[in-house]
Amino acid sequence: MARISEIRLTGKGKADASIKFEPGANVVSGDSDTGKSYLLRCIDFVLGAQEMTKVIEEATGYELVWLELTNPNKEILTLERHLTGGDVRAHKVSIDEVLAQRSRAKDETGELPATQAEEAENQSTDGQVLAWRRQGLSQAPDVTSRIFPFFGMPEDVRLRSDNKGKTQRLSIRTLMPIFVFDEATIISERSPIIGDGFGQTANKRMFSYVLTGTDDSGIIAQERREIVQAEISAKLSLIDDLLTPIEVRLEKQGSEDEEKDSAERVDDAIESLSSLLSENEDTRTGLRVERREQLAKQRRAESQLIGIEELLERYRLLDERYTSDLKRLDFIAEGSHFFDGLQDSLCPLCGQEMDGFDHSHDGADTVADAAAIYQSATAEAAKIQGLQGDLQAAIKDLNRRKEWRQNESSAAAAEVSRIDRELDGALAPTRARAQSSLDELVQRRLNLQAWQSDREEAARLRALKDELDQEMPSAGKKQTWSPIDPVAVTALCRVIEKVLIEWSWPVDVRVEFDDKAYDIKVNGKARKSHGKGFRAVLNSALAVGVIRYCHANEKPHPKFIVLDSPLTTVKQRDVEQPSEGDHAEAQKLNQTIEPLFWESIAKTSPDLQIIVLDNKEPGEELAQNLNLQLFAGPTAGPDERVGFIPRSDPLASD
């Protein structure tokens, strides 16, 4: 269960006004003018009331009102709001922890300018700003979006808000009539569920949701007949505008069977031409590959020819060198033959005359003769002639290679020319003709497909038009809604009967629910027909019965209730004058309500929380079973509490 842990007021220079509550039964009792009803107004204000509906003089100087809640998961939700209004700030820690954090932040930011210091204080906690109420279509976080999940309830519950099926979001404000009963509501003749304001349908559906756990999110709203008729008429007009040009085009075409046959023939022709183009493309691809191979072969042959030409040129130069050397050696050999016939001979080594003079050469013992020179020249010439023969053989081999490469290059060039002629002269025209025919067939197929689409679209629009004609609302058609679940209401009435029996009613008391007034009847008598004292008691019984029913059946409920003045107005004069035979029983009922009420409240399960604010107080024998807090008022002793707000002068009235 969720429960209220503490309510507190804080302000600069003011002592905190605080009151804490425990699980189970809590009673705040005491004189008037001590601030009991102000506690309920604080709860109402923090939970999204537009303004603080009760202003008391003793609250002057206080700035913030705090509400600390605890749920079964030991989670804490603290809500704070400035007493002048505005949005709500939510925290995941207790009031004491938030104030401690802000105090530390204030110490750390004391030297900052005022605006920066205030911003730093706000950022020092985990506070989240919540709108006190969502405006229009806003999806901003608000009190409801934070507190419902904390209660264990879905955040987005939808309730029907009128008889046409329009729905609205369940907010904490719409839910409050089942768990917060102020002093005016508790004695009112009107149902506490629907009150006396607007939005009674939503309040009724809220009560149904609490009893059943089922909301109205699946309802489809019925708009005003005129709007629906206008919308359908506009749709029909649009359909006619779309359908007219399609029907004009269809009138120019042949029958559907003829178009179907034509489409089949076109598809066959397209398939045939596509195959032809595919084969043509495969042939072209093969020829392109072959052409690339022949071009590569031609380039390799031409590259080899260039190399052979360079070698032949070098071999020619070498052959010329060999020929030149042979001529020189031949000259030397011929010269040695005439050497001896010379009369004046000069030494070929030193240039001196050799006849008649004795001379020698340094480092040489002998001088070569002409025969030796001739032999040397002849030997060298033979060697060169051998090399020249090998060179001629190499040149001959290179010339053969050159001829072979020239033939290879010519053959490759011829193949390339042949492939080009085949590509350009045969395959390209065939492909062009096939492609042209294919384009024409594709266009024809697109036209046939467009005609088929027109037929399908016309059929769809005609079917849609028929549906809209059937949806056109007829005069006098009204939406009807099922009443509140009778099984759930009956079960609730049995729980309320047990509550009343605990509070002194006879065991045969019978409680019924009036689904027109949305209020209870006891023994056939409407609650509003009683005096205000008994109206307060019966409203309290309704509140206690609802929380017990929801707890036992695991239905959505905050699991705490606040009752303001359930017993204050209970007096003998509130009991209608009974007949003579019933007078004694009625007087006994009136006299025993108060003690039995306290005794019953004292037995409240710790899984629930009931907070009673009343001028009357329970007997001393029950005080130990209640979290009882007494406000003694201006005559309070030293050890007694004056009221909710610490003071020395009287509070304003409750």
TORZAPA-203689 format. One record per residue (C-alpha): x, y, z; residue number from 1; residue in one letter. Coordinates in steps of 0.001 Angstrom, whole numbers, m for minus. Each point is the difference from the previous one (the first is absolute). Layout:
(rec (X,Y,Z),NUM,A)
...
// end
This chain:
(rec (0,0,0),1,M)
(rec (959,3616,m383),2,A)
(rec (m339,2194,3035),3,R)
(rec (596,3557,1134),4,I)
(rec (3119,195,2163),5,S)
(rec (152,3703,742),6,E)
(rec (m1482,3409,m764),7,I)
(rec (2249,2990,602),8,R)
(rec (101,3772,m475),9,L)
(rec (3338,1815,m288),10,T)
(rec (1005,3616,m358),11,G)
(rec (2976,2233,618),12,K)
(rec (177,999,3636),13,G)
(rec (m2963,m2221,887),14,K)
(rec (m4,m3125,2131),15,A)
(rec (m1082,m2986,m2085),16,D)
(rec (m3629,m1040,402),17,A)
(rec (m35,m3781,m319),18,S)
(rec (m2216,m2979,716),19,I)
(rec (860,m3654,m672),20,K)
(rec (m2300,m2952,m595),21,F)
(rec (369,m3756,418),22,E)
(rec (m1494,m3010,m1820),23,P)
(rec (m3462,m994,1163),24,G)
(rec (m2219,2407,1944),25,A)
(rec (1022,3620,611),26,N)
(rec (m2135,2502,1890),27,V)
(rec (590,3732,277),28,V)
(rec (m2426,1308,2591),29,S)
(rec (m503,3209,1883),30,G)
(rec (m1763,3290,225),31,D)
(rec (m1089,2058,m2958),32,S)
(rec (2437,2597,m1316),33,D)
(rec (3025,m2277,472),34,T)
(rec (798,m761,m3664),35,G)
(rec (m1527,m3455,m509),36,K)
(rec (m1871,866,m3173),37,S)
(rec (3042,1930,m1230),38,Y)
(rec (1840,m3329,m167),39,L)
(rec (m2518,m1303,m2535),40,L)
(rec (292,3219,m1989),41,R)
(rec (3775,m477,m133),42,C)
(rec (m474,m3511,m1416),43,I)
(rec (m2510,1294,m2536),44,D)
(rec (2285,2880,m1030),45,F)
(rec (3134,m2126,m499),46,V)
(rec (m2020,m2538,m2019),47,L)
(rec (m841,2571,m2641),48,G)
(rec (m2665,2401,1262),49,A)
(rec (80,3247,m1940),50,Q)
(rec (515,2032,3153),51,E)
(rec (191,m353,3764),52,M)
(rec (m3691,49,856),53,T)
(rec (524,769,3687),54,K)
(rec (2163,2884,1155),55,V)
(rec (718,448,3691),56,I)
(rec (1768,2843,1706),57,E)
(rec (2429,m2289,1822),58,E)
(rec (1368,m1270,m3355),59,A)
(rec (1297,3486,m814),60,T)
(rec (3722,m172,m656),61,G)
(rec (m38,m3640,m1014),62,Y)
(rec (1059,m584,m3604),63,E)
(rec (m80,m3703,m824),64,L)
(rec (m2406,m2795,782),65,V)
(rec (1400,m3559,m66),66,W)
(rec (m1697,m3377,m331),67,L)
(rec (2086,m3133,607),68,E)
(rec (m1378,m3362,m1183),69,L)
(rec (1257,m3580,417),70,T)
(rec (m1014,m3089,m1991),71,N)
(rec (304,m3773,697),72,P)
(rec (3358,m118,m1837),73,N)
(rec (1428,2355,2655),74,K)
(rec (284,2676,m2662),75,E)
(rec (m475,3613,1009),76,I)
(rec (m1694,2710,m1993),77,L)
(rec (203,3530,1345),78,T)
(rec (m2048,2733,m1660),79,L)
(rec (543,3697,673),80,E)
(rec (m1906,3035,m1200),81,R)
(rec (181,3687,726),82,H)
(rec (m3004,1221,1949),83,L)
(rec (m637,2707,m2575),84,T)
(rec (m506,m2613,m2744),85,G)
(rec (1957,m1165,m3025),86,G)
(rec (1342,m3397,m937),87,D)
(rec (985,m2840,2296),88,V)
(rec (3485,m1374,606),89,R)
(rec (419,m3712,670),90,A)
(rec (2868,m1729,1833),91,H)
(rec (939,m3617,628),92,K)
(rec (1207,671,3530),93,V)
(rec (m1569,1154,3238),94,S)
(rec (m755,3608,900),95,I)
(rec (2895,12,2486),96,D)
(rec (2445,m1228,m2673),97,E)
(rec (m1140,2607,m2553),98,V)
(rec (404,2801,2545),99,L)
(rec (3395,m1352,1073),100,A)
(rec (1195,m70,m3604),101,Q)
(rec (m1200,3537,m567),102,R)
(rec (1711,1141,3167),103,S)
(rec (3282,m1495,m1164),104,R)
(rec (m466,1558,m3435),105,A)
(rec (m689,3367,1605),106,K)
(rec (3217,m207,2005),107,D)
(rec (1933,m811,m3190),108,E)
(rec (m1616,2768,m2096),109,T)
(rec (m214,2711,2622),110,G)
(rec (2450,2236,m1894),111,E)
(rec (m1892,m234,m3305),112,L)
(rec (m2460,2614,m1261),113,P)
(rec (m3567,m558,1162),114,A)
(rec (m1321,m1434,m3305),115,T)
(rec (2917,m2414,m403),116,Q)
(rec (m201,m1059,3634),117,A)
(rec (m3711,m798,m315),118,E)
(rec (622,m2016,m3190),119,E)
(rec (2834,m1922,1685),120,A)
(rec (m2257,m791,2972),121,E)
(rec (m2681,m1393,m2299),122,N)
(rec (2534,m2114,m1894),123,Q)
(rec (1429,m1430,3209),124,S)
(rec (m2969,m2394,394),125,T)
(rec (m1579,m2541,m2319),126,D)
(rec (m3126,2112,m290),127,G)
(rec (m2167,m246,m3109),128,Q)
(rec (m2326,2843,m911),129,V)
(rec (m3590,m1213,m554),130,L)
(rec (m2845,2026,m1431),131,A)
(rec (m2803,335,2527),132,W)
(rec (m2321,m720,m2901),133,R)
(rec (536,m728,m3679),134,R)
(rec (m1246,2678,m2345),135,Q)
(rec (m1724,m940,m3279),136,G)
(rec (1852,m2721,m1905),137,L)
(rec (3172,341,2052),138,S)
(rec (1886,m3205,838),139,Q)
(rec (2235,1657,2593),140,A)
(rec (578,m1917,3263),141,P)
(rec (m2576,954,2583),142,D)
(rec (m1008,m1075,3504),143,V)
(rec (m2163,m2814,m1378),144,T)
(rec (2750,m1456,m2208),145,S)
(rec (2311,m227,3028),146,R)
(rec (m2357,m1005,2801),147,I)
(rec (m2075,m2685,m1781),148,F)
(rec (3011,m2286,m667),149,P)
(rec (1036,619,3607),150,F)
(rec (m3451,m1252,1067),151,F)
(rec (458,m3048,m2255),152,G)
(rec (m2593,1266,m2484),153,M)
(rec (331,464,m3799),154,P)
(rec (906,3512,m1029),155,E)
(rec (m2285,265,m3027),156,D)
(rec (m3468,m1156,1051),157,V)
(rec (m2766,1140,m2348),158,R)
(rec (m3516,831,1196),159,L)
(rec (m3083,757,m2050),160,R)
(rec (m878,3659,510),161,S)
(rec (m3344,272,m1824),162,D)
(rec (m2800,m2066,m1498),163,N)
(rec (1569,158,m3451),164,K)
(rec (2980,m2071,1106),165,G)
(rec (2634,2709,178),166,K)
(rec (2703,m969,2488),167,T)
(rec (2348,1884,2260),168,Q)
(rec (2976,m881,2151),169,R)
(rec (m603,m975,3612),170,L)
(rec (1777,2553,2164),171,S)
(rec (698,103,3707),172,I)
(rec (m2606,2758,255),173,R)
(rec (m2707,m2271,m1424),174,T)
(rec (1078,m2820,2348),175,L)
(rec (20,2099,3180),176,M)
(rec (m3745,m310,842),177,P)
(rec (565,m3615,1086),178,I)
(rec (2827,671,2462),179,F)
(rec (m212,3642,1157),180,V)
(rec (m3235,1148,1694),181,F)
(rec (48,3590,1204),182,D)
(rec (m2434,1357,2588),183,E)
(rec (m2362,1397,m2652),184,A)
(rec (m98,m3138,m2159),185,T)
(rec (m475,m2368,2925),186,I)
(rec (m3309,1584,1037),187,I)
(rec (m1204,897,m3499),188,S)
(rec (m3330,m1296,m1284),189,E)
(rec (1542,m646,m3396),190,R)
(rec (2011,m3097,m784),191,S)
(rec (3663,390,985),192,P)
(rec (905,m1877,m3177),193,I)
(rec (m1518,2395,m2547),194,I)
(rec (m186,3149,2153),195,G)
(rec (m1830,3051,m1309),196,D)
(rec (2335,1100,m2806),197,G)
(rec (628,m899,m3612),198,F)
(rec (1462,m3266,m1233),199,G)
(rec (m2461,m2274,1749),200,Q)
(rec (349,m2667,m2706),201,T)
(rec (3766,m176,546),202,A)
(rec (m511,m240,3777),203,N)
(rec (m2491,m2824,m443),204,K)
(rec (2402,m1840,m2284),205,R)
(rec (2794,589,2530),206,M)
(rec (m2102,m1753,2641),207,F)
(rec (m642,m2881,m2419),208,S)
(rec (3743,m247,m709),209,Y)
(rec (799,m140,3719),210,V)
(rec (m2513,m2817,552),211,L)
(rec (878,m2055,m3102),212,T)
(rec (3538,971,m999),213,G)
(rec (m1200,450,m3621),214,T)
(rec (161,3377,m1700),215,D)
(rec (m1590,1331,m3219),216,D)
(rec (3082,74,m2221),217,S)
(rec (m1656,m2306,m2549),218,G)
(rec (m3064,2194,m533),219,I)
(rec (m476,1578,m3425),220,I)
(rec (m1626,3410,309),221,A)
(rec (m3149,857,m1911),222,Q)
(rec (347,3519,m1319),223,E)
(rec (m2919,2312,m545),224,R)
(rec (m2256,m1248,m2780),225,R)
(rec (373,3195,m2008),226,E)
(rec (3781,m231,81),227,I)
(rec (m67,m3664,m988),228,V)
(rec (m2416,689,m2837),229,Q)
(rec (2151,2876,m1246),230,A)
(rec (3153,m2141,143),231,E)
(rec (m1620,m2910,m1844),232,I)
(rec (m1489,2344,m2618),233,S)
(rec (3418,1546,m572),234,A)
(rec (1534,m3457,m392),235,K)
(rec (m2711,m1029,m2469),236,L)
(rec (573,3152,m2028),237,S)
(rec (3721,m678,m83),238,L)
(rec (m618,m3589,m1122),239,I)
(rec (m2240,1224,m2830),240,D)
(rec (2736,2426,m1114),241,D)
(rec (2529,m2828,m47),242,L)
(rec (m2325,m2492,m1651),243,L)
(rec (m1231,2157,m2906),244,T)
(rec (3264,255,m2037),245,P)
(rec (707,m3703,598),246,I)
(rec (m3392,m998,m1396),247,E)
(rec (542,2281,m3034),248,V)
(rec (3289,m1769,m757),249,R)
(rec (m1583,m3430,437),250,L)
(rec (m2770,794,m2493),251,E)
(rec (2639,404,m2744),252,K)
(rec (1491,m3426,593),253,Q)
(rec (m1100,m3458,m1088),254,G)
(rec (m1450,m2666,2181),255,S)
(rec (1922,m1378,2932),256,E)
(rec (378,m3423,m1728),257,D)
(rec (1480,1587,m3138),258,E)
(rec (2452,1967,2093),259,E)
(rec (947,m3153,1860),260,K)
(rec (704,m1907,m3283),261,D)
(rec (1960,2933,m1385),262,S)
(rec (2017,226,3198),263,A)
(rec (890,m3693,m231),264,E)
(rec (1160,370,m3612),265,R)
(rec (2057,3050,859),266,V)
(rec (1578,m1849,2921),267,D)
(rec (968,m2915,m2298),268,D)
(rec (1511,2371,m2570),269,A)
(rec (1899,1875,2695),270,I)
(rec (1363,m3275,1343),271,E)
(rec (1101,m1098,m3511),272,S)
(rec (1720,3288,m775),273,L)
(rec (1590,54,3413),274,S)
(rec (1457,m3455,m694),275,S)
(rec (1271,1166,m3395),276,L)
(rec (1612,3063,1522),277,L)
(rec (1493,m2149,2718),278,S)
(rec (1516,m2371,m2577),279,E)
(rec (1199,2961,m2068),280,N)
(rec (1595,1500,3062),281,E)
(rec (1664,m3321,875),282,D)
(rec (1449,m209,m3565),283,T)
(rec (1152,3617,157),284,R)
(rec (1596,m658,3357),285,T)
(rec (1868,m3040,m1388),286,G)
(rec (1220,1947,m3013),287,L)
(rec (1157,2870,2187),288,R)
(rec (1992,m2449,2086),289,V)
(rec (1516,m1539,m3151),290,E)
(rec (782,3485,m1392),291,R)
(rec (1811,918,3213),292,R)
(rec (2051,m3217,m269),293,E)
(rec (942,694,m3661),294,Q)
(rec (945,3592,808),295,L)
(rec (2191,m1252,2829),296,A)
(rec (1635,m2516,m2378),297,K)
(rec (591,2759,m2593),298,Q)
(rec (1536,2275,2622),299,R)
(rec (2298,m2792,1203),300,R)
(rec (1128,m733,m3626),301,A)
(rec (663,3674,m698),302,E)
(rec (1937,308,3229),303,S)
(rec (2138,m3020,m1015),304,Q)
(rec (592,1539,m3442),305,L)
(rec (1302,3166,1554),306,I)
(rec (2462,m2018,2079),307,G)
(rec (1128,m2036,m3008),308,I)
(rec (566,3159,m2056),309,E)
(rec (2187,1445,2729),310,E)
(rec (2077,m3218,172),311,L)
(rec (378,m136,m3794),312,L)
(rec (1230,3576,m31),313,E)
(rec (2588,m808,2656),314,R)
(rec (1042,m3173,m1824),315,Y)
(rec (427,2010,m3276),316,R)
(rec (2281,2461,1733),317,L)
(rec (2023,m2874,1480),318,L)
(rec (276,m1659,m3435),319,D)
(rec (1307,3244,m1471),320,E)
(rec (2561,152,2802),321,R)
(rec (1091,m3566,m735),322,Y)
(rec (347,828,m3754),323,T)
(rec (2053,3092,812),324,S)
(rec (2326,m2010,2261),325,D)
(rec (493,m2632,m2684),326,L)
(rec (969,2651,m2566),327,K)
(rec (2514,1481,2421),328,R)
(rec (1521,m3408,745),329,L)
(rec (156,m754,m3719),330,D)
(rec (1890,3238,m483),331,F)
(rec (2470,m924,2706),332,I)
(rec (557,m3434,m1525),333,A)
(rec (570,1450,m3478),334,E)
(rec (2355,2649,1444),335,G)
(rec (2267,m2618,1570),336,S)
(rec (612,m1510,m3467),337,H)
(rec (1513,3225,m1282),338,F)
(rec (1872,822,3191),339,F)
(rec (3186,m1804,m943),340,D)
(rec (187,1676,m3400),341,G)
(rec (450,3398,1468),342,L)
(rec (3719,1443,m295),343,Q)
(rec (m288,2358,2867),344,D)
(rec (m1885,m1565,2682),345,S)
(rec (m983,1637,3161),346,L)
(rec (m703,m1850,3116),347,C)
(rec (m3726,m212,456),348,P)
(rec (554,177,3713),349,L)
(rec (2427,2862,443),350,C)
(rec (181,1602,m3452),351,G)
(rec (3804,m347,m378),352,Q)
(rec (1736,m1216,m3125),353,E)
(rec (682,m3656,267),354,M)
(rec (2628,m464,m2720),355,D)
(rec (3615,637,1052),356,G)
(rec (m862,875,3532),357,F)
(rec (11,m2127,3053),358,D)
(rec (m2873,913,2328),359,H)
(rec (m2092,m1675,2520),360,S)
(rec (m3313,610,1803),361,H)
(rec (m230,390,3732),362,D)
(rec (m1775,m3013,1515),363,G)
(rec (82,m2045,m3235),364,A)
(rec (2604,m2572,m941),365,D)
(rec (m1228,m649,m3513),366,T)
(rec (m1799,1833,m2767),367,V)
(rec (m3016,m1651,m1735),368,A)
(rec (450,m781,m3625),369,D)
(rec (m2511,373,m2863),370,A)
(rec (m906,m3690,m22),371,A)
(rec (m1112,122,3585),372,A)
(rec (m2129,3068,m653),373,I)
(rec (m1602,m1684,m2943),374,Y)
(rec (m830,m3089,2018),375,Q)
(rec (m1485,2045,2841),376,S)
(rec (m2167,2025,m2342),377,A)
(rec (m1150,m3153,m1748),378,T)
(rec (m934,m1656,3325),379,A)
(rec (m1892,3062,1225),380,E)
(rec (m1845,224,m3308),381,A)
(rec (m1044,m3642,269),382,A)
(rec (m1362,606,3473),383,K)
(rec (m1991,3002,m1135),384,I)
(rec (m1355,m1898,m2973),385,Q)
(rec (m1261,m2700,2389),386,G)
(rec (m1778,2569,2134),387,L)
(rec (m1439,1657,m3087),388,Q)
(rec (m1388,m3368,m1111),389,G)
(rec (m1760,m480,3322),390,D)
(rec (m1324,3536,m279),391,L)
(rec (m1428,m688,m3451),392,Q)
(rec (m1748,m3115,1355),393,A)
(rec (m1533,2053,2824),394,A)
(rec (m1127,2671,m2476),395,I)
(rec (m1617,m2659,m2149),396,K)
(rec (m1842,m1434,3042),397,D)
(rec (m1207,3437,1004),398,L)
(rec (m1298,630,m3496),399,N)
(rec (m1995,m3237,194),400,R)
(rec (m1430,1071,3365),401,R)
(rec (m787,3406,m1462),402,K)
(rec (m1921,m1550,m2843),403,E)
(rec (m1926,m2284,2395),404,W)
(rec (m969,2900,2251),405,R)
(rec (m1054,2079,m3009),406,Q)
(rec (m2235,m2812,m1127),407,N)
(rec (m1420,m337,3540),408,E)
(rec (m754,3730,210),409,S)
(rec (m1638,m7,m3432),410,S)
(rec (m2163,m3004,925),411,A)
(rec (m1104,1639,3278),412,A)
(rec (m812,3252,m1825),413,A)
(rec (m2041,m1952,m2522),414,A)
(rec (m1945,m1706,2823),415,E)
(rec (m701,3347,1655),416,V)
(rec (m1303,1358,m3311),417,S)
(rec (m2184,m3074,m454),418,R)
(rec (m1443,326,3528),419,I)
(rec (m662,3724,m519),420,D)
(rec (m1822,m754,m3251),421,R)
(rec (m2115,m2643,1756),422,E)
(rec (m797,2261,2938),423,L)
(rec (m834,3060,m2086),424,D)
(rec (m1390,m1628,m3089),425,G)
(rec (m2138,m2853,1363),426,A)
(rec (m594,17,3750),427,L)
(rec (m470,3758,515),428,A)
(rec (m2830,417,m2559),429,P)
(rec (m1734,m3115,1274),430,T)
(rec (233,1296,3547),431,R)
(rec (m1264,3450,m1003),432,A)
(rec (m3021,m1464,m1798),433,R)
(rec (m765,m2344,2901),434,A)
(rec (375,2806,2540),435,Q)
(rec (m2313,2268,m1972),436,S)
(rec (m2638,m2724,m211),437,S)
(rec (424,m756,3693),438,L)
(rec (m477,3670,931),439,D)
(rec (m3231,86,m1973),440,E)
(rec (m1223,m3188,1672),441,L)
(rec (899,1267,3465),442,V)
(rec (m1900,3212,m652),443,Q)
(rec (m2961,m2061,m1180),444,R)
(rec (233,m2130,3134),445,R)
(rec (113,3115,2186),446,L)
(rec (m3116,1305,m1701),447,N)
(rec (m1768,m3316,608),448,L)
(rec (1151,27,3610),449,Q)
(rec (m1243,3566,421),450,A)
(rec (m3402,m1055,m1367),451,W)
(rec (m66,m2927,2422),452,Q)
(rec (946,2330,2861),453,S)
(rec (m2804,2320,m1043),454,D)
(rec (m2476,m2891,166),455,R)
(rec (1257,m1046,3462),456,E)
(rec (13,3586,1298),457,E)
(rec (m3520,569,m1345),458,A)
(rec (m1200,m3175,1738),459,A)
(rec (1673,1079,3269),460,R)
(rec (m1487,3497,m129),461,L)
(rec (m3483,m1385,m754),462,R)
(rec (287,m2390,2974),463,A)
(rec (1180,2841,2245),464,L)
(rec (m2885,2128,m1190),465,K)
(rec (m2454,m2755,910),466,D)
(rec (1560,m285,3486),467,E)
(rec (m287,3751,575),468,L)
(rec (m3619,m50,m1136),469,D)
(rec (m685,m2627,2650),470,Q)
(rec (1898,1988,2664),471,E)
(rec (m2023,3152,m613),472,M)
(rec (m1774,504,3359),473,P)
(rec (m3758,m190,m70),474,S)
(rec (m2265,2355,1895),475,A)
(rec (m857,m945,3565),476,G)
(rec (2978,m2337,543),477,K)
(rec (1326,420,3561),478,K)
(rec (2914,m1572,1822),479,Q)
(rec (m800,m2097,3056),480,T)
(rec (2442,m1027,2729),481,W)
(rec (40,m2845,2454),482,S)
(rec (m603,940,3648),483,P)
(rec (2601,m450,2703),484,I)
(rec (889,m3655,613),485,D)
(rec (m2791,m1306,2281),486,P)
(rec (2146,m2841,1352),487,V)
(rec (2741,2368,1159),488,A)
(rec (m2531,2445,1460),489,V)
(rec (m1777,m2764,1875),490,T)
(rec (3298,m1234,1436),491,A)
(rec (838,3565,1094),492,L)
(rec (m3398,344,1697),493,C)
(rec (663,m3186,1998),494,R)
(rec (3303,1503,1208),495,V)
(rec (m1728,3259,996),496,I)
(rec (m2612,m2015,1914),497,E)
(rec (2765,m1594,2055),498,K)
(rec (1420,3461,728),499,V)
(rec (m3392,1285,1162),500,L)
(rec (m517,m3071,2186),501,I)
(rec (3361,755,1626),502,E)
(rec (m1259,3558,570),503,W)
(rec (m3191,m1068,1856),504,S)
(rec (m2485,m774,m2817),505,W)
(rec (m2076,m3192,370),506,P)
(rec (1352,m3178,m1624),507,V)
(rec (m2890,m7,m2477),508,D)
(rec (889,3427,m1370),509,V)
(rec (m367,140,m3772),510,R)
(rec (2137,2311,m2194),511,V)
(rec (m864,667,m3645),512,E)
(rec (1603,2111,m2683),513,F)
(rec (m2113,2513,m1882),514,D)
(rec (1566,71,m3500),515,D)
(rec (m1912,3196,m843),516,K)
(rec (1100,2049,3015),517,A)
(rec (3267,m1940,260),518,Y)
(rec (m457,m227,3736),519,D)
(rec (m936,m2625,2539),520,I)
(rec (m3339,m744,1587),521,K)
(rec (m264,m1621,3427),522,V)
(rec (m3056,m2144,642),523,N)
(rec (m1651,1589,m3036),524,G)
(rec (615,3576,1167),525,K)
(rec (2236,2286,m2063),526,A)
(rec (3005,1393,1805),527,R)
(rec (m962,3569,m830),528,K)
(rec (m3279,m488,1862),529,S)
(rec (1840,m227,3333),530,H)
(rec (1220,2894,2124),531,G)
(rec (3483,1355,m586),532,K)
(rec (1450,m2021,2897),533,G)
(rec (m1134,m3326,m1428),534,F)
(rec (890,1168,m3548),535,R)
(rec (3571,484,1250),536,A)
(rec (47,m3442,1618),537,V)
(rec (m1391,m1705,m3121),538,L)
(rec (2477,1803,m2236),539,N)
(rec (2755,m1184,2321),540,S)
(rec (m1386,m3541,m229),541,A)
(rec (71,292,m3804),542,L)
(rec (3652,1141,69),543,A)
(rec (1035,m2768,2427),544,V)
(rec (m2002,m2578,m1977),545,G)
(rec (1661,987,m3279),546,V)
(rec (3541,m204,1410),547,I)
(rec (m712,m3390,1604),548,R)
(rec (m1612,m1314,m3203),549,Y)
(rec (2904,1164,m2184),550,C)
(rec (2556,m1462,2397),551,H)
(rec (m1756,m3380,183),552,A)
(rec (m523,m206,m3788),553,N)
(rec (3299,1616,m1075),554,E)
(rec (m1711,2870,m1800),555,K)
(rec (1575,3419,m686),556,P)
(rec (m37,2270,3036),557,H)
(rec (2657,2097,1794),558,P)
(rec (m767,m2172,3079),559,K)
(rec (m341,3003,2311),560,F)
(rec (m2962,2270,782),561,I)
(rec (m351,3313,1804),562,V)
(rec (m3301,722,1793),563,L)
(rec (m635,3512,1303),564,D)
(rec (m2618,243,2778),565,S)
(rec (m1823,m3336,m398),566,P)
(rec (m1377,213,3571),567,L)
(rec (m32,3722,757),568,T)
(rec (m3572,489,m1178),569,T)
(rec (m1453,m3256,1359),570,V)
(rec (m2674,1092,2483),571,K)
(rec (m3308,m1373,1141),572,Q)
(rec (m1932,2511,m2071),573,R)
(rec (1503,m1435,m3176),574,D)
(rec (m1914,m3232,485),575,V)
(rec (m3428,274,m1578),576,E)
(rec (m2827,m313,2480),577,Q)
(rec (m789,m3696,m52),578,P)
(rec (m3301,m1601,550),579,S)
(rec (m877,m796,3580),580,E)
(rec (1060,m3616,m299),581,G)
(rec (3399,872,m1550),582,D)
(rec (872,2915,2299),583,H)
(rec (2044,m2008,2482),584,A)
(rec (1995,m1772,m2747),585,E)
(rec (765,3278,m1832),586,A)
(rec (1158,1714,3177),587,Q)
(rec (2222,m2962,806),588,K)
(rec (1470,181,m3539),589,L)
(rec (802,3672,388),590,N)
(rec (1585,m426,3414),591,Q)
(rec (2292,m2869,m1045),592,T)
(rec (1289,1278,m3360),593,I)
(rec (2889,2028,1409),594,E)
(rec (1659,m2605,2254),595,P)
(rec (m528,m2799,m2519),596,L)
(rec (1323,2219,m2799),597,F)
(rec (3259,517,1898),598,W)
(rec (188,m3660,913),599,E)
(rec (m437,m1007,m3660),600,S)
(rec (2539,2557,m1275),601,I)
(rec (2531,m1208,2582),602,A)
(rec (m87,m3452,m1602),603,K)
(rec (1104,1335,m3397),604,T)
(rec (2508,m2290,m1701),605,S)
(rec (3567,1329,m139),606,P)
(rec (m238,m621,m3769),607,D)
(rec (m2405,2957,m176),608,L)
(rec (25,3502,1413),609,Q)
(rec (m2963,1983,1320),610,I)
(rec (494,3578,1193),611,I)
(rec (m2898,1460,1983),612,V)
(rec (m139,3728,750),613,L)
(rec (m2708,739,2555),614,D)
(rec (m879,2149,2988),615,N)
(rec (m1001,m3112,1906),616,K)
(rec (2610,m2363,1337),617,E)
(rec (5,m3716,788),618,P)
(rec (m85,m1341,3534),619,G)
(rec (3205,m574,1903),620,E)
(rec (m416,m3772,m256),621,E)
(rec (351,200,m3833),622,L)
(rec (2738,2622,m150),623,A)
(rec (2758,m2622,179),624,Q)
(rec (m1333,m1645,m3192),625,N)
(rec (m50,3282,m1891),626,L)
(rec (2636,2468,m1078),627,N)
(rec (m1829,2723,1922),628,L)
(rec (1209,3604,m170),629,Q)
(rec (m1873,2601,2039),630,L)
(rec (m110,3699,m797),631,F)
(rec (m833,1653,3325),632,A)
(rec (m439,3511,m1340),633,G)
(rec (756,3250,1853),634,P)
(rec (m462,m1618,3423),635,T)
(rec (2690,m2629,m692),636,A)
(rec (2333,m806,2863),637,G)
(rec (3802,m56,m198),638,P)
(rec (71,m3627,m1166),639,D)
(rec (m2935,296,m2381),640,E)
(rec (m74,921,m3668),641,R)
(rec (m1867,3184,m821),642,V)
(rec (m772,m857,m3633),643,G)
(rec (1545,m813,m3341),644,F)
(rec (1940,3273,m211),645,I)
(rec (2141,889,3021),646,P)
(rec (m1380,3207,1503),647,R)
(rec (m1027,1812,3097),648,S)
(rec (m3146,1652,m1332),649,D)
(rec (m3147,m1714,m1298),650,P)
(rec (m140,m1383,m3547),651,L)
(rec (m2605,984,m2493),652,A)
(rec (m3026,m2282,m54),653,S)
(rec (43,m3455,m1682),654,D)
// end
